[in-house]
Amino acid sequence: MLNTNLQHIESVEQYEQLIASGAKVAVVCGRMGPMCVPVYSVMDALKSNYPDVNFYDMDFDTAVAMQTIRRLPETNGFMGLPFTVYYKDGGVVAATSSIQNKKQVKEILDGRLSP
């Protein structure tokens, strides 16, 4: 499990139920490395400003990630960690790779996950 202040996705079933619920979800799939830790911090800092969005992390080096995030067409070809995937109404609305700053994340949250 990653050492972040985000909720953790720990099973394929949990992931599938979360996405199928139609909730607004942001999942940061990575490691505790220099490109990932800043993104976890940005998500943690923003979560109180977006109470309708569920912020999660997922360990990149697990079977769960291999069977979910890493298989998405939207992440095909991604080379840098973390993979960050945004969901709304049961589908992917945005996906990014590598480090993202607060402004970049807010643009996605406001543009793709807003009502």
Residue, then its C-alpha position, 0 to 999 in steps of 0.5 A: m500500500l502506498n504511503t499517501n493521504l489518499q484513499h487506496i484501491e486495493s482490489v479489482e472488485q473495489y475498483e470496478q464497483l467504484i467506477a460502476s457507481g458513476a462517481k467522479v473519481a481521480v486515481v493516481c497510479g504510481r510508486m513512492g518516487p520523485m515523479c509520483v509523490p508531488v501528484y499525491s500531494v496535489m490531489d491531497a491538497l485539492k480534495s477538500n475543494y472538490p467534495d464531489v470527487n473521490f481521490y484515490d491512489m493505486d500501487f503501480d506494481t500490483a496485479v490490481a493495477m495491471q488488471t485495471i489502470r494499466r490496461l486502459p486504452e487511454t494509458n496505452g503508450f504512457m511511459g512516465l509515472p504516475f498514470t492519473v486517470y479521471y472518471k465520470d459517469g462510469g467512463v474515463v474522461a481524462a488520463t495523464s502521465s508523469i508529474q502534474n502540478k496543481k494548475q494542471v490537475k485543477e484544469i482537468l477537475d474543472g473542465r472534465l469533472s465539473p457538472 
